[in-house]
Amino acid sequence: MFAIANDNLEIVRLLIDYESKINAKLEINEKNKDGEYPLLLTSCKDSIELIKLLIGYKNKKSYCLGK
């Protein structure tokens, strides 16, 4: 969540790649302490590339962003 909140596209990419290698699931549906979801944070900051990356990850893993 920290990398997403700070618009660090490269770190988010690396985490997604690492997650794939170890066959785990990133918890990108978790809210932060302010109750915000990662996709909400990226959309508020107009982080188009990060939004595309999160949606692509969601599509690849077939689960919902946000609850």
C-alpha positions in Angstrom: 0.0 0.0 0.0 2.9 2.4 0.8 4.3 2.1 -2.8 0.8 2.7 -4.2 0.1 5.7 -2.0 3.5 7.2 -3.0 2.9 6.6 -6.8 5.9 4.3 -7.0 5.0 2.5 -10.2 8.3 0.6 -10.4 8.1 -0.8 -6.9 4.5 -1.9 -7.5 5.6 -3.7 -10.7 8.4 -5.4 -8.8 6.0 -6.6 -6.1 3.5 -7.9 -8.7 6.3 -9.8 -10.5 7.6 -11.2 -7.2 4.2 -12.2 -6.2 3.8 -14.2 -9.4 7.1 -16.0 -8.8 6.2 -17.2 -5.4 2.6 -17.9 -6.3 1.1 -15.6 -3.6 -1.6 -13.0 -3.7 -1.0 -9.3 -3.0 -3.6 -7.9 -0.7 -4.5 -4.9 -2.8 -8.1 -5.0 -1.5 -7.0 -3.9 2.0 -7.9 -0.5 3.2 -5.3 1.8 4.7 -5.8 3.5 8.1 -8.0 6.2 6.4 -10.3 3.6 4.9 -9.0 4.1 1.3 -8.5 1.4 -1.2 -5.4 1.4 -3.5 -7.5 2.1 -6.6 -9.1 5.0 -4.9 -5.7 6.4 -4.0 -4.4 6.1 -7.5 -7.5 7.7 -9.1 -7.4 10.7 -6.7 -3.8 11.3 -7.8 -4.5 10.7 -11.5 -1.9 8.0 -11.6 -3.1 6.5 -14.9 -0.2 4.0 -15.3 -0.7 2.8 -11.8 -4.4 2.5 -12.3 -3.8 0.4 -15.5 -1.3 -1.8 -13.6 -3.7 -2.5 -10.7 -6.6 -3.2 -13.1 -4.4 -5.5 -15.1 -3.3 -7.3 -12.0 -7.0 -7.7 -11.0 -7.9 -9.1 -14.4 -5.0 -11.5 -14.3 -5.9 -12.7 -10.8 -9.7 -12.6 -11.4 -10.9 -11.0 -8.2 -12.5 -7.7 -7.4 -10.8 -4.4 -6.4 -12.5 -2.8 -3.5 -15.3 -4.5 -1.5 
